[in-house]
Amino acid sequence: MNNLTRLARAKIPFLVRNRARTFVHGLSAAESQPTADTSPNRLRDFYDGRTTGRGIWKWRHYFDIYDRHLSKFCGTAPTILEIGVYSGGSLEMWRHYFGADCHIIGVDIEDAVRSYESTGVSILIGDQADPAFWRKAIQQLPPIDIVVDDGGHAPHQQIATIEALLPVLKPGGVYICEDVLGDGNKFGLFANCLAAALDATDWLAPGAPDTPSRANGLQALVGSIHRYPFVTVVERNLVPVSKFFAPKSGTEWQPFLEGTHMSARKEQEFGLIYRLVRRVRGF
């Protein structure tokens, strides 16, 4: 590794983080009370109606996030795997939301939660931070449409879990990691690196703009990554992606890029940026 690469890796992420933090600190926080929930949401209605029985504990803003990403599965008999059974109330909430034909798999480290096993509800006991547990479990599990990680909330647990389950999630599936708490949270940083990998491209290489950009392994698998307060959502592609295309349309062009091709200067600038980004990200 030469000195330029060391300097780029050390300085550029630091400067970008500082600029982002300066921007955030300059924004005014809302001083009013949270607005009332007005949009219809069956998950929130179920939660609010739970005055007795098995406990559920969720941040209220989660319900709109769930509904935004999971409503497409309602009535389709999905298989949902939830890490963190706790008092069993969320198992009933998912049944209510997705329908009686859904299959729910609860994963927890506490053996006591086996008592919540019933028709359509399976319980696995194991440590979500243990890759060996997941390797064994995956051999026994059916294809999974949805993963909700509401387990131990420690970043090392969350990272081990997404590394094990995202690659085996069904095409079109949704992965939700809850309670990603705190500025500098290591799972949050992990998710940021995944999001950065979605931006990777060889289109910026000299001579490349008229050719497709080849998908990397993550781009082939993942269509989008969504960050919300305390929640990260990853959506899998329905069909693996191999290339991204940007065909030109039309015949009249401004001369900034010399017709249909980059100018030599622009091509040189793009190439420099491309090589620097690859060095910083380690691609």
RAZI-V221488 format. One record per residue. RES is the residue in one letter. SS is DSSP state (a for helix, b for strand, c for the rest). D_CENTER is the distance of its C-alpha to the mean C-alpha in Angstrom with 1 decimal. Layout:
BEGIN
res:ss:d_center
RES:SS:D_CENTER
RES:SS:D_CENTER
END
This chain:
BEGIN
res:ss:d_center
M:c:31.5
N:c:33.7
N:a:34.1
L:a:32.4
T:a:29.2
R:a:29.4
L:a:30.0
A:a:27.1
R:a:24.6
A:a:26.1
K:a:26.8
I:a:24.4
P:a:21.2
F:a:23.5
L:a:25.0
V:a:21.7
R:a:20.4
N:a:23.9
R:a:24.0
A:a:20.7
R:a:22.1
T:a:25.4
F:a:23.9
V:a:22.1
H:a:25.3
G:c:27.2
L:c:25.5
S:c:27.4
A:c:25.8
A:c:26.7
E:c:29.8
S:c:30.0
Q:c:29.0
P:c:25.7
T:c:26.5
A:c:27.2
D:c:24.9
T:c:26.5
S:c:24.2
P:c:24.7
N:c:22.1
R:a:23.2
L:a:20.8
R:a:22.1
D:a:25.6
F:a:25.3
Y:a:24.2
D:a:27.0
G:a:29.4
R:c:28.9
T:c:31.9
T:c:33.0
G:c:31.7
R:c:28.6
G:c:26.5
I:c:23.1
W:c:21.6
K:c:18.7
W:c:18.1
R:c:19.5
H:c:17.0
Y:a:14.4
F:a:16.5
D:a:16.0
I:a:12.2
Y:a:12.8
D:a:15.4
R:a:13.7
H:a:11.1
L:a:13.4
S:a:16.9
K:a:17.2
F:a:17.5
C:c:20.4
G:c:23.6
T:c:22.2
A:c:22.6
P:c:19.1
T:b:18.4
I:b:16.0
L:b:15.5
E:b:15.3
I:b:15.7
G:c:18.2
V:c:21.1
Y:c:23.2
S:c:25.8
G:c:24.7
G:a:24.4
S:a:20.8
L:a:21.9
E:a:24.5
M:a:22.2
W:a:19.9
R:a:23.2
H:a:24.5
Y:a:21.6
F:a:21.0
G:c:24.7
A:c:27.1
D:c:26.2
C:c:22.6
H:b:22.3
I:b:20.6
I:b:20.1
G:b:20.2
V:b:19.7
D:b:21.4
I:c:23.6
E:c:26.5
D:a:28.9
A:a:30.1
V:a:27.3
R:a:28.8
S:a:31.0
Y:a:28.3
E:c:28.4
S:b:29.9
T:c:30.1
G:c:26.7
V:b:25.1
S:b:24.8
I:b:24.4
L:b:23.5
I:b:24.6
G:c:23.1
D:c:21.4
Q:c:17.6
A:c:18.1
D:c:20.5
P:a:19.5
A:a:22.8
F:a:22.1
W:a:19.0
R:a:21.1
K:a:23.8
A:a:21.7
I:a:20.0
Q:a:23.5
Q:a:24.4
L:c:21.4
P:c:21.4
P:c:18.7
I:b:15.7
D:b:14.2
I:b:11.9
V:b:10.7
V:b:10.9
D:b:11.2
D:c:14.0
G:c:16.1
G:c:17.7
H:c:15.2
A:c:16.4
P:a:14.1
H:a:15.9
Q:a:15.3
Q:a:11.5
I:a:11.4
A:a:14.0
T:a:12.3
I:a:9.0
E:a:11.6
A:a:13.8
L:a:12.0
L:a:9.3
P:a:12.4
V:a:14.4
L:b:12.3
K:b:14.5
P:b:14.3
G:b:12.9
G:b:11.0
V:b:8.2
Y:b:6.2
I:b:6.5
C:b:7.3
E:c:10.3
D:c:12.9
V:c:11.4
L:c:14.8
G:c:16.9
D:c:17.2
G:c:16.8
N:c:14.7
K:a:14.1
F:a:10.6
G:a:9.9
L:a:11.9
F:a:10.1
A:a:6.7
N:a:9.4
C:a:11.0
L:a:8.3
A:a:8.3
A:a:12.0
A:a:12.3
L:a:11.2
D:c:14.3
A:c:16.6
T:c:19.7
D:c:23.2
W:c:24.4
L:c:25.6
A:c:28.0
P:c:31.6
G:c:32.8
A:c:29.4
P:c:28.7
D:c:30.7
T:c:28.8
P:c:25.3
S:b:22.4
R:b:21.5
A:c:17.9
N:c:16.7
G:a:15.2
L:a:11.5
Q:a:12.5
A:a:14.5
L:a:11.8
V:b:8.7
G:b:9.6
S:b:7.1
I:b:4.2
H:b:5.6
R:b:7.1
Y:b:9.9
P:c:12.7
F:c:11.8
V:b:8.5
T:b:4.7
V:b:3.5
V:b:2.7
E:b:6.5
R:b:9.1
N:c:12.2
L:c:15.3
V:c:17.4
P:c:16.8
V:c:17.3
S:c:20.1
K:b:21.1
F:b:20.5
F:c:23.8
A:c:25.3
P:c:28.8
K:c:31.3
S:c:33.2
G:c:36.6
T:c:39.6
E:c:40.2
W:c:38.4
Q:c:39.0
P:a:40.3
F:a:37.6
L:a:36.2
E:c:39.5
G:c:39.1
T:c:36.5
H:c:36.0
M:c:34.9
S:c:37.8
A:a:38.5
R:a:37.6
K:a:34.2
E:a:33.5
Q:a:34.5
E:a:32.2
F:a:29.2
G:a:30.0
L:a:30.3
I:a:26.9
Y:a:25.4
R:a:27.1
L:a:26.2
V:a:22.5
R:a:22.6
R:a:24.6
V:a:22.4
R:a:19.2
G:c:21.2
F:c:20.5
END
